[in-house]
Amino acid sequence: QVQLVESGGGLVQAGGSLRLSCAASGSIGSITAMGWFRQAPGKERELVASITRDGNTHYGVSLKGRVTISRDNAANTITVYLQMNSLKLEDTAVYYCNAASSIYASWGKGTLVTVSS
């Protein structure tokens, strides 16, 4: 079992930057990849970025070029960061952290990012 706690969401003006954090605890040794997804009102959840245990990254289409995912490994915690730049109004959404292993996927509760004009 993996627990995920997201932080860093909030209100930001268009063109601004925001960094989200996701701390994973519990059975972190089983995690093969972690990532960020987002869901805007009335839209499906979509991949923003992911990073594997080996450090390989993959970016979704919507924020590609404006976002960087990184990871910090500690003894009992993995923290994944999502640095978002040049934010647009359409980036407003709930951002969810995800941790995947070979047998399960865990989700955080989400953190709201609101981009204002």
N, C-alpha and C positions, 0 to 999 in steps of 0.2 A: 504494500500500500504506500502510495506517495501522496503527500500533502503539498499543495501549491498555494502560495500567498502572493498576490500581485499588489503592486503599489506604483505610484507615480502618475496616475491619471489626473485629469483636471481640466481647467479652462485655459486655453491658449489662443492668442490672436493668429490669424492667418499669416503665414510666413515665418512663424515662430518654431521653436523646437521643444521637444519633450522627451524625457527618458523614462521608460517603464522598467520596472524590476519584477522578477518572479523568483521567489525562493522556494526551492524544493527540499523537502525533508522526508524522512521515513526510509523506505527501501530504495534509496537513490542508486544503489549499485545495479539495479535492474534496468535503469533508464538507458535507452539507446539513442533517443533524440528528444529535444525540447523545442518548442516553437511558440509563436504568437499567431493567433487568429483574431479576426475582428468581425463584428456583426453590426451593421447599421440598421436602423428601423426599416422594416419591410423588405430587407434583403437577406440573402443567405450568408451563413458564416463563410469567411474566406481566409485562406492562408496569407499571412503577412510575411513571415520569415521563420526559418527553422535552422537548427544547428545540431549536428550529430555529436555523439560521444567523441569522435575523432576530430571534431572541429570543422567539419565540412558544413558549409552554409548553403541555403537555398532561399530565394526571395520570390514572393508572389509578384504579380504584375502591377497591382495598384500602387504600391509604394516603392517599387524598385527604383534605385538611384537616390532615394531620399531617406532610406532607412538602413541601419546597421545592427545586426544581432551579434552579441558576444556572450561569453560564458566565463564564470569564475567558479572554480572547484575548490571547496574546502573539505575538511574531514567528514563532516556530517551533513553538508548542505551544498547544493548546486544553485547558483544564482545566475539567471539569464537576464540580460539587459537588451532593451530595444531602444535604440537612439533614433528618434524621428526628427527630420529637419524639413524646412520649407512646407510646413503643414498647410493643407487646403481645407476649405469648408467641408468638402466631401470626405475628409478623413474622420469626421465625427462618427464615433461608433463606440461600442463596448469592446474592449480588447481583452481577449482571454489567453491565458497561458495554458500550454498543453505539454504533458510529458508522456512519452510513449515507450513501451517495452515490447518484447515479442508477444506478450499475452494480454496487455491491457493498455488503455489510454486514460490518463487522468486530466481533469480540467480544473482550473481555478474558477473563482466566482465571477471574475471579470472586473475590469476597472474602466470607468467611463472617461473617454477623451472627447472634449467638446472644443471645436475650433470655431472661433467667432470672427466676424468681419470687422 
